[in-house]
Amino acid sequence: MNWSTIWELFKVNVLYSNPQNLVNIRNKQAKNPKKKIQAYKSILTQQLLALFFFGVTYSAILAIYDYSKFPGMFTTYILMFMALTLVSAFPPMFTVFYDSQDTKLYLPLPIKAGEILVAKILASLGMAIPYIIPALGLMIFLYLRLMNPVFAVLLAFVNFLVISLVTLSFSVIVVNRVGSILVKSPHKKLISTGLIGLSQLVAIVGLILINASNSSNIELSASGLPDFPIMPFISGFYDVALNPFSLGSLLNYWTWYLLLVVLIIVIFKMVIPGYYGQLLEIDSSSTVIKKRQTKQHSQRQLWIRHHLSTLKIPTLWTTALITSNLFIFMMIGPISAGNFKAHSISPAYFGIALTIGAAIGLMSTVFTSVGMSLERESFTFIKTLPMNFSQFLKEKFFILYLIQAGIPALIYASLGAVLGFHFTLIISLVIGIFLSSFILGQFDYRRDQKNLMLNWQNINQLLTRGNRQIWQMVIGIVFFLGFLALIVGAIILSFTIGALNTSLLLLFLTLIIASGLEIYIYNSFWKNL
């Protein structure tokens, strides 16, 4: 391979990985033409800063435990980070691999398929690996307890590199297999959306099963405190620090290197050789147009089908599913760490369940935040039709809201039923999700109107407007810490004034805040729409 060629391809594909940042950089360049700005360097700097912030913040949260005494907790967190990375790496890799539409530009050039693939993998790393970064801090915390600090840091970096390469290799193979399916079908968007949704579902269900298993199989650690069951195979990263030549290390650690070699061979023997032809077939495939049956539909039914058709974007669904289910990933450890019995929680704590649901709903407003912009050129055309355009926008918001709130409500209600929570608590949680998603969704809908973008080429341009992802990360961490403080405070208060009185107080405050915000958004947005 020619690494100078790979470097040039990498610089080009970095721009595809985050097109909105490219737009911002070009706007800055236009305001100051004399200042030389290298777009790829600017994007890389932003990605590195975001990764650094993400890694340091979450590592600080993880540092509260002595993982040398909790090997089960250590292995469970590693598994969670790998699962999250495997799922979250799919959208940026799929975008850079198949949606960049740059294949034809390389045809006249002496460039190998392997060079293109390697460049695209490297270019997508900045957006693909945020969730694996905390694993490095986790390993450092463990190894510092077990060995010399210098060796601890070196071993942590080596092992972090191994699990990162294994996870990303799996992601590349999965993306390639999706591409092979797309080659055979004209329904590219529908299939990729379905597969992304399925991958999200598999990851979430898998983590739920792990959580349920851990909750019912709590073991005592060496310190006498409850710990997660130790995950086989992943336990090798714990065993190797204790004794690198023990039977546990040989079976559970050194086989990771064998697995990595196998995955790399698969990539070089199966993925790379067929990648170029795969791209050409996808680009040249024509959509088969089927004759529609002449059924009579009401205008509302037609518009509902239209609104749903604008959501056939894989990356949008992935983002929605990840953000709406972050609470599962954040709380799966604390729930499993102790002798947790869901059925023992009194329904009098419905106010706390409502507050938790409100927190989940606040993390689930993805569809409404891009709803108007999804119309693209249709937005202007529909506006000229002899119809009530304001009513059209209201119906669109309501449909998007039902989907974005309904998905987490269904998932968390199912999880609550599996864990054995009281029906009252589950209903309160669902009400909280729908209520907060409705309120914040309206504010996001208004923001989308103010920052309307109808000429976007990639959904990431909409999702990252105004550095939205960075602000979401910062606000999300602050909010999570504040949320934990609120829940702890409510639990402490319940011991003083009673669980029912605390719940009624939380319900009252929630309704007052929601009513105030609804009155404000109605007068400032809907009334003037």
Summary of the structure (lengths in Angstrom):
residues: 529
radius of gyration: 24.8
end to end distance: 56.9
largest distance: 76.9
contacts: 1675
relative contact order: 0.09
helix: 79%
strand: 1%
